[in-house]
Amino acid sequence: MKNLLLVFTLLLILVPASTAWAHNLNSGYTYVRMSEQAADVELLLPFPILLQYDMDHNKKITGDELQLQKEQISSYMQQHFRLLNNGVPMQFELRTLEPIIQAETEDPLVRFLFQYTSEANMNDLTLEYDVIINDVDPFHQNYVQLYKDGKLVGHQVVSKDQNTLFYSSKGNPQIQASMLKAYLLLGVQYAVTSVPIWLLAYGLVFGSKGVKGPLRAVAAFSVANMLGYIMAFRSGIVLLNEWLSWLAVSALVCLAIRNLWRPERDMGKTVTVLLGFLHGWVTYQMVLETGIQNEIRVISLLTYTVGIFLGLSGMVYILCTLLIPLNHFGWYRRMVVLCNMILPLLGAVFLFWN
């Protein structure tokens, strides 16, 4: 029964793997033009997310209103739009602040021109973007384009989930500790905030008599997840969610029959490895959207996977601490059997309902 729960957990993880992103009407644009020791930045933001600077509350922002608050706006931007050269913060200056009308769409925007300077030549650039995201609009996104010598050298959408952009002028960018830490924390965050991953942790722990077994399963899941990433970028094949859902249903039927007629002790390990491999393959594109650079893709994916391992291990340890002592009670053992019978049915309902 526990193996059936693991298979249905596989379904629950694969079905919602492609996150449904809400359409964001408050998107901005950023153009960073790098020179030898400086960077000129043009930031375009739609006026609705800047209405806190509308002094007369008429839902419009004029040039006079912006100029009267220029010092306040400059201080805000200096704290929330940061450029670092080789890990060292660059000096900031707000040069232009004006309302404009976008020619293509005729939308009202506010245009900011910043200049960042550095005492060292521009090599490894880090952009940390926190404008509007945490204090006005958590769904705000900004499309950033990097130019050097008039050529586009990088681009990325920054948002609340991924607000850092890295660029290196070298063919093989240096691997910075801050970069690896960011990917590690993203992996941990993904694990501890994902309901399907919590269901996986529950499936590994519920009915278990010790901590070592579930933790070994977590390690197997993590290794298989990394292999799924490698298969995705080596093969270039993107697996569709719909295909994986039906493959998972087929696997469920086969494993259910085998569990009923020829139960095996290691079936849980088999399911966990299969789950990890498919999870890595199907979520590969989602991980790439965090801004992973091609030159250091493998080490970045590995660091992200370590984050998932740490997060999932912590979750499993917490659940083991809470649930394993209950194995001594008959009512709990009966509840384990009942839940293992009911939860697969709920998993199937969840699959076809979505």
FIMAR-765509 format. One record per residue (C-alpha): residue number from 1; x, y, z. Coordinates in steps of 0.05 Angstrom, whole numbers, plus 5000, padded with zeros to 4 digits. Example, Ala and Ser with C-alpha at 12.3 -4.5 7.8 and 13.67 -1.06 7.14 Angstrom:
<atoms>
{pos 1, u 5246, v 4910, w 5156} $
{pos 2, u 5273, v 4979, w 5143} $
</atoms>
This chain:
<atoms>
{pos 1, u 5000, v 5000, w 5000} $
{pos 2, u 5056, v 5048, w 5016} $
{pos 3, u 5084, v 5036, w 4946} $
{pos 4, u 5017, v 5055, w 4916} $
{pos 5, u 5019, v 5119, w 4956} $
{pos 6, u 5088, v 5135, w 4927} $
{pos 7, u 5063, v 5124, w 4856} $
{pos 8, u 5004, v 5170, w 4866} $
{pos 9, u 5052, v 5221, w 4897} $
{pos 10, u 5089, v 5216, w 4830} $
{pos 11, u 5025, v 5236, w 4796} $
{pos 12, u 5014, v 5294, w 4843} $
{pos 13, u 5085, v 5319, w 4830} $
{pos 14, u 5084, v 5313, w 4754} $
{pos 15, u 5015, v 5342, w 4740} $
{pos 16, u 5027, v 5411, w 4769} $
{pos 17, u 5100, v 5414, w 4747} $
{pos 18, u 5087, v 5469, w 4696} $
{pos 19, u 5066, v 5527, w 4739} $
{pos 20, u 5009, v 5570, w 4713} $
{pos 21, u 5037, v 5640, w 4713} $
{pos 22, u 4986, v 5695, w 4718} $
{pos 23, u 4989, v 5746, w 4662} $
{pos 24, u 5026, v 5807, w 4689} $
{pos 25, u 5001, v 5874, w 4665} $
{pos 26, u 5053, v 5912, w 4705} $
{pos 27, u 5116, v 5891, w 4668} $
{pos 28, u 5176, v 5935, w 4659} $
{pos 29, u 5237, v 5938, w 4615} $
{pos 30, u 5310, v 5950, w 4630} $
{pos 31, u 5368, v 5964, w 4582} $
{pos 32, u 5438, v 5960, w 4611} $
{pos 33, u 5493, v 5986, w 4566} $
{pos 34, u 5562, v 5969, w 4592} $
{pos 35, u 5627, v 6005, w 4577} $
{pos 36, u 5697, v 5996, w 4605} $
{pos 37, u 5684, v 6021, w 4676} $
{pos 38, u 5612, v 6043, w 4674} $
{pos 39, u 5541, v 6020, w 4658} $
{pos 40, u 5485, v 6064, w 4633} $
{pos 41, u 5417, v 6038, w 4652} $
{pos 42, u 5349, v 6056, w 4623} $
{pos 43, u 5291, v 6031, w 4665} $
{pos 44, u 5219, v 6036, w 4640} $
{pos 45, u 5162, v 6024, w 4688} $
{pos 46, u 5086, v 6031, w 4676} $
{pos 47, u 5057, v 6087, w 4716} $
{pos 48, u 5002, v 6045, w 4752} $
{pos 49, u 5055, v 6013, w 4797} $
{pos 50, u 5084, v 6082, w 4814} $
{pos 51, u 5020, v 6116, w 4837} $
{pos 52, u 5050, v 6124, w 4906} $
{pos 53, u 5085, v 6185, w 4875} $
{pos 54, u 5019, v 6214, w 4850} $
{pos 55, u 5017, v 6275, w 4897} $
{pos 56, u 4948, v 6302, w 4877} $
{pos 57, u 4916, v 6232, w 4872} $
{pos 58, u 4888, v 6242, w 4802} $
{pos 59, u 4917, v 6175, w 4778} $
{pos 60, u 4969, v 6211, w 4736} $
{pos 61, u 5042, v 6225, w 4746} $
{pos 62, u 5071, v 6289, w 4719} $
{pos 63, u 5143, v 6310, w 4710} $
{pos 64, u 5136, v 6363, w 4764} $
{pos 65, u 5112, v 6311, w 4814} $
{pos 66, u 5172, v 6267, w 4798} $
{pos 67, u 5221, v 6324, w 4804} $
{pos 68, u 5194, v 6345, w 4872} $
{pos 69, u 5206, v 6274, w 4897} $
{pos 70, u 5270, v 6261, w 4859} $
{pos 71, u 5313, v 6254, w 4921} $
{pos 72, u 5265, v 6204, w 4953} $
{pos 73, u 5260, v 6165, w 4888} $
{pos 74, u 5336, v 6166, w 4879} $
{pos 75, u 5346, v 6137, w 4949} $
{pos 76, u 5295, v 6083, w 4936} $
{pos 77, u 5326, v 6063, w 4869} $
{pos 78, u 5396, v 6062, w 4898} $
{pos 79, u 5373, v 6011, w 4950} $
{pos 80, u 5329, v 5968, w 4904} $
{pos 81, u 5366, v 5969, w 4837} $
{pos 82, u 5439, v 5948, w 4850} $
{pos 83, u 5496, v 5933, w 4803} $
{pos 84, u 5558, v 5898, w 4827} $
{pos 85, u 5623, v 5892, w 4788} $
{pos 86, u 5665, v 5833, w 4810} $
{pos 87, u 5622, v 5829, w 4872} $
{pos 88, u 5634, v 5903, w 4891} $
{pos 89, u 5574, v 5951, w 4891} $
{pos 90, u 5580, v 6004, w 4836} $
{pos 91, u 5569, v 6078, w 4850} $
{pos 92, u 5498, v 6101, w 4832} $
{pos 93, u 5472, v 6165, w 4801} $
{pos 94, u 5401, v 6181, w 4779} $
{pos 95, u 5408, v 6225, w 4717} $
{pos 96, u 5339, v 6229, w 4686} $
{pos 97, u 5269, v 6219, w 4713} $
{pos 98, u 5210, v 6234, w 4667} $
{pos 99, u 5141, v 6209, w 4645} $
{pos 100, u 5137, v 6186, w 4573} $
{pos 101, u 5088, v 6154, w 4524} $
{pos 102, u 5112, v 6089, w 4494} $
{pos 103, u 5111, v 6097, w 4418} $
{pos 104, u 5090, v 6026, w 4401} $
{pos 105, u 5033, v 6017, w 4451} $
{pos 106, u 5018, v 6090, w 4471} $
{pos 107, u 5022, v 6067, w 4543} $
{pos 108, u 5044, v 6118, w 4596} $
{pos 109, u 5110, v 6100, w 4627} $
{pos 110, u 5161, v 6130, w 4674} $
{pos 111, u 5232, v 6131, w 4646} $
{pos 112, u 5293, v 6128, w 4692} $
{pos 113, u 5365, v 6137, w 4669} $
{pos 114, u 5418, v 6114, w 4718} $
{pos 115, u 5493, v 6113, w 4712} $
{pos 116, u 5536, v 6064, w 4751} $
{pos 117, u 5611, v 6072, w 4755} $
{pos 118, u 5666, v 6027, w 4781} $
{pos 119, u 5740, v 6036, w 4794} $
{pos 120, u 5754, v 5968, w 4761} $
{pos 121, u 5741, v 5945, w 4690} $
{pos 122, u 5674, v 5911, w 4678} $
{pos 123, u 5683, v 5835, w 4681} $
{pos 124, u 5632, v 5798, w 4723} $
{pos 125, u 5568, v 5838, w 4730} $
{pos 126, u 5512, v 5822, w 4780} $
{pos 127, u 5445, v 5857, w 4777} $
{pos 128, u 5401, v 5853, w 4839} $
{pos 129, u 5330, v 5876, w 4824} $
{pos 130, u 5281, v 5891, w 4880} $
{pos 131, u 5242, v 5949, w 4851} $
{pos 132, u 5167, v 5948, w 4868} $
{pos 133, u 5167, v 5872, w 4879} $
{pos 134, u 5165, v 5868, w 4955} $
{pos 135, u 5129, v 5933, w 4972} $
{pos 136, u 5078, v 5946, w 4916} $
{pos 137, u 5067, v 5889, w 4867} $
{pos 138, u 5093, v 5819, w 4881} $
{pos 139, u 5075, v 5798, w 4810} $
{pos 140, u 5117, v 5852, w 4777} $
{pos 141, u 5167, v 5827, w 4726} $
{pos 142, u 5221, v 5864, w 4687} $
{pos 143, u 5254, v 5843, w 4622} $
{pos 144, u 5328, v 5860, w 4627} $
{pos 145, u 5374, v 5865, w 4566} $
{pos 146, u 5449, v 5872, w 4573} $
{pos 147, u 5490, v 5905, w 4518} $
{pos 148, u 5565, v 5911, w 4510} $
{pos 149, u 5597, v 5949, w 4452} $
{pos 150, u 5528, v 5955, w 4421} $
{pos 151, u 5516, v 5879, w 4421} $
{pos 152, u 5464, v 5841, w 4461} $
{pos 153, u 5503, v 5796, w 4508} $
{pos 154, u 5449, v 5773, w 4557} $
{pos 155, u 5376, v 5778, w 4575} $
{pos 156, u 5331, v 5752, w 4630} $
{pos 157, u 5263, v 5764, w 4662} $
{pos 158, u 5272, v 5783, w 4735} $
{pos 159, u 5215, v 5773, w 4785} $
{pos 160, u 5201, v 5759, w 4858} $
{pos 161, u 5223, v 5686, w 4850} $
{pos 162, u 5288, v 5703, w 4812} $
{pos 163, u 5311, v 5775, w 4822} $
{pos 164, u 5385, v 5766, w 4807} $
{pos 165, u 5421, v 5767, w 4739} $
{pos 166, u 5493, v 5747, w 4728} $
{pos 167, u 5538, v 5764, w 4669} $
{pos 168, u 5611, v 5747, w 4657} $
{pos 169, u 5653, v 5776, w 4600} $
{pos 170, u 5696, v 5713, w 4601} $
{pos 171, u 5683, v 5651, w 4561} $
{pos 172, u 5681, v 5610, w 4624} $
{pos 173, u 5650, v 5654, w 4679} $
{pos 174, u 5678, v 5650, w 4748} $
{pos 175, u 5635, v 5611, w 4796} $
{pos 176, u 5619, v 5659, w 4852} $
{pos 177, u 5600, v 5635, w 4922} $
{pos 178, u 5541, v 5683, w 4921} $
{pos 179, u 5516, v 5652, w 4857} $
{pos 180, u 5520, v 5581, w 4884} $
{pos 181, u 5487, v 5603, w 4948} $
{pos 182, u 5430, v 5633, w 4908} $
{pos 183, u 5417, v 5568, w 4870} $
{pos 184, u 5423, v 5528, w 4935} $
{pos 185, u 5371, v 5571, w 4969} $
{pos 186, u 5325, v 5568, w 4908} $
{pos 187, u 5327, v 5492, w 4912} $
{pos 188, u 5311, v 5492, w 4986} $
{pos 189, u 5255, v 5543, w 4975} $
{pos 190, u 5225, v 5501, w 4919} $
{pos 191, u 5224, v 5439, w 4963} $
{pos 192, u 5195, v 5470, w 5026} $
{pos 193, u 5141, v 5510, w 4989} $
{pos 194, u 5118, v 5456, w 4942} $
{pos 195, u 5056, v 5418, w 4964} $
{pos 196, u 5072, v 5358, w 4919} $
{pos 197, u 5142, v 5352, w 4950} $
{pos 198, u 5110, v 5353, w 5019} $
{pos 199, u 5064, v 5297, w 4995} $
{pos 200, u 5125, v 5259, w 4973} $
{pos 201, u 5157, v 5268, w 5041} $
{pos 202, u 5093, v 5244, w 5074} $
{pos 203, u 5091, v 5183, w 5028} $
{pos 204, u 5162, v 5165, w 5047} $
{pos 205, u 5150, v 5172, w 5122} $
{pos 206, u 5078, v 5149, w 5135} $
{pos 207, u 5083, v 5080, w 5165} $
{pos 208, u 5159, v 5080, w 5167} $
{pos 209, u 5193, v 5051, w 5228} $
{pos 210, u 5258, v 5090, w 5223} $
{pos 211, u 5292, v 5152, w 5195} $
{pos 212, u 5347, v 5119, w 5155} $
{pos 213, u 5301, v 5088, w 5103} $
{pos 214, u 5264, v 5152, w 5084} $
{pos 215, u 5330, v 5192, w 5082} $
{pos 216, u 5361, v 5140, w 5036} $
{pos 217, u 5300, v 5147, w 4991} $
{pos 218, u 5309, v 5223, w 4991} $
{pos 219, u 5381, v 5214, w 4969} $
{pos 220, u 5359, v 5167, w 4914} $
{pos 221, u 5306, v 5216, w 4892} $
{pos 222, u 5356, v 5273, w 4889} $
{pos 223, u 5408, v 5234, w 4849} $
{pos 224, u 5354, v 5211, w 4800} $
{pos 225, u 5328, v 5283, w 4796} $
{pos 226, u 5398, v 5307, w 4774} $
{pos 227, u 5401, v 5251, w 4723} $
{pos 228, u 5334, v 5276, w 4696} $
{pos 229, u 5363, v 5346, w 4687} $
{pos 230, u 5423, v 5316, w 4650} $
{pos 231, u 5378, v 5274, w 4605} $
{pos 232, u 5336, v 5336, w 4589} $
{pos 233, u 5393, v 5381, w 4566} $
{pos 234, u 5434, v 5325, w 4534} $
{pos 235, u 5375, v 5299, w 4492} $
{pos 236, u 5342, v 5366, w 4480} $
{pos 237, u 5275, v 5332, w 4489} $
{pos 238, u 5223, v 5370, w 4529} $
{pos 239, u 5172, v 5322, w 4560} $
{pos 240, u 5101, v 5348, w 4560} $
{pos 241, u 5062, v 5345, w 4624} $
{pos 242, u 5005, v 5309, w 4590} $
{pos 243, u 5050, v 5252, w 4568} $
{pos 244, u 5080, v 5244, w 4637} $
{pos 245, u 5011, v 5242, w 4669} $
{pos 246, u 4988, v 5185, w 4625} $
{pos 247, u 5055, v 5149, w 4633} $
{pos 248, u 5047, v 5155, w 4708} $
{pos 249, u 4976, v 5126, w 4704} $
{pos 250, u 5003, v 5067, w 4664} $
{pos 251, u 5059, v 5057, w 4714} $
{pos 252, u 5009, v 5060, w 4771} $
{pos 253, u 4967, v 5003, w 4740} $
{pos 254, u 5028, v 4959, w 4729} $
{pos 255, u 5057, v 4971, w 4799} $
{pos 256, u 4989, v 4961, w 4832} $
{pos 257, u 4980, v 4893, w 4799} $
{pos 258, u 5052, v 4873, w 4817} $
{pos 259, u 5043, v 4896, w 4889} $
{pos 260, u 4980, v 4854, w 4895} $
{pos 261, u 5007, v 4791, w 4865} $
{pos 262, u 5082, v 4794, w 4874} $
{pos 263, u 5100, v 4845, w 4928} $
{pos 264, u 5174, v 4863, w 4933} $
{pos 265, u 5211, v 4897, w 4988} $
{pos 266, u 5249, v 4944, w 4942} $
{pos 267, u 5190, v 4969, w 4902} $
{pos 268, u 5189, v 5034, w 4941} $
{pos 269, u 5261, v 5048, w 4921} $
{pos 270, u 5244, v 5034, w 4848} $
{pos 271, u 5186, v 5082, w 4849} $
{pos 272, u 5227, v 5136, w 4884} $
{pos 273, u 5283, v 5132, w 4832} $
{pos 274, u 5233, v 5134, w 4775} $
{pos 275, u 5197, v 5192, w 4807} $
{pos 276, u 5262, v 5232, w 4816} $
{pos 277, u 5284, v 5220, w 4745} $
{pos 278, u 5218, v 5242, w 4714} $
{pos 279, u 5213, v 5300, w 4762} $
{pos 280, u 5281, v 5326, w 4740} $
{pos 281, u 5264, v 5317, w 4667} $
{pos 282, u 5197, v 5352, w 4670} $
{pos 283, u 5219, v 5410, w 4714} $
{pos 284, u 5284, v 5424, w 4675} $
{pos 285, u 5254, v 5482, w 4636} $
{pos 286, u 5227, v 5513, w 4700} $
{pos 287, u 5296, v 5512, w 4732} $
{pos 288, u 5327, v 5544, w 4670} $
{pos 289, u 5280, v 5603, w 4679} $
{pos 290, u 5319, v 5622, w 4742} $
{pos 291, u 5373, v 5649, w 4697} $
{pos 292, u 5424, v 5592, w 4697} $
{pos 293, u 5483, v 5607, w 4650} $
{pos 294, u 5500, v 5555, w 4597} $
{pos 295, u 5574, v 5556, w 4614} $
{pos 296, u 5563, v 5534, w 4686} $
{pos 297, u 5497, v 5496, w 4676} $
{pos 298, u 5519, v 5430, w 4707} $
{pos 299, u 5547, v 5459, w 4772} $
{pos 300, u 5486, v 5505, w 4778} $
{pos 301, u 5437, v 5447, w 4768} $
{pos 302, u 5477, v 5406, w 4818} $
{pos 303, u 5475, v 5461, w 4869} $
{pos 304, u 5400, v 5470, w 4858} $
{pos 305, u 5390, v 5394, w 4868} $
{pos 306, u 5431, v 5396, w 4932} $
{pos 307, u 5382, v 5450, w 4956} $
{pos 308, u 5323, v 5404, w 4940} $
{pos 309, u 5358, v 5348, w 4977} $
{pos 310, u 5370, v 5391, w 5039} $
{pos 311, u 5299, v 5418, w 5039} $
{pos 312, u 5267, v 5350, w 5029} $
{pos 313, u 5313, v 5317, w 5081} $
{pos 314, u 5292, v 5369, w 5132} $
{pos 315, u 5219, v 5357, w 5117} $
{pos 316, u 5227, v 5281, w 5123} $
{pos 317, u 5264, v 5288, w 5188} $
{pos 318, u 5209, v 5332, w 5217} $
{pos 319, u 5155, v 5284, w 5195} $
{pos 320, u 5194, v 5224, w 5222} $
{pos 321, u 5202, v 5259, w 5289} $
{pos 322, u 5127, v 5271, w 5293} $
{pos 323, u 5099, v 5206, w 5264} $
{pos 324, u 5146, v 5148, w 5280} $
{pos 325, u 5131, v 5150, w 5356} $
{pos 326, u 5058, v 5139, w 5338} $
{pos 327, u 5073, v 5070, w 5310} $
{pos 328, u 5065, v 5042, w 5380} $
{pos 329, u 4990, v 5059, w 5379} $
{pos 330, u 4940, v 5012, w 5346} $
{pos 331, u 4895, v 5069, w 5324} $
{pos 332, u 4953, v 5100, w 5286} $
{pos 333, u 4971, v 5034, w 5250} $
{pos 334, u 4898, v 5027, w 5230} $
{pos 335, u 4898, v 5098, w 5205} $
{pos 336, u 4960, v 5084, w 5163} $
{pos 337, u 4925, v 5026, w 5128} $
{pos 338, u 4862, v 5068, w 5117} $
{pos 339, u 4899, v 5128, w 5090} $
{pos 340, u 4940, v 5084, w 5043} $
{pos 341, u 4874, v 5058, w 5015} $
{pos 342, u 4840, v 5126, w 5009} $
{pos 343, u 4897, v 5172, w 4987} $
{pos 344, u 4909, v 5136, w 4920} $
{pos 345, u 4836, v 5147, w 4904} $
{pos 346, u 4843, v 5221, w 4921} $
{pos 347, u 4906, v 5224, w 4878} $
{pos 348, u 4868, v 5196, w 4818} $
{pos 349, u 4812, v 5246, w 4829} $
{pos 350, u 4864, v 5302, w 4833} $
{pos 351, u 4896, v 5279, w 4768} $
{pos 352, u 4833, v 5277, w 4726} $
{pos 353, u 4802, v 5339, w 4760} $
{pos 354, u 4863, v 5380, w 4738} $
</atoms>
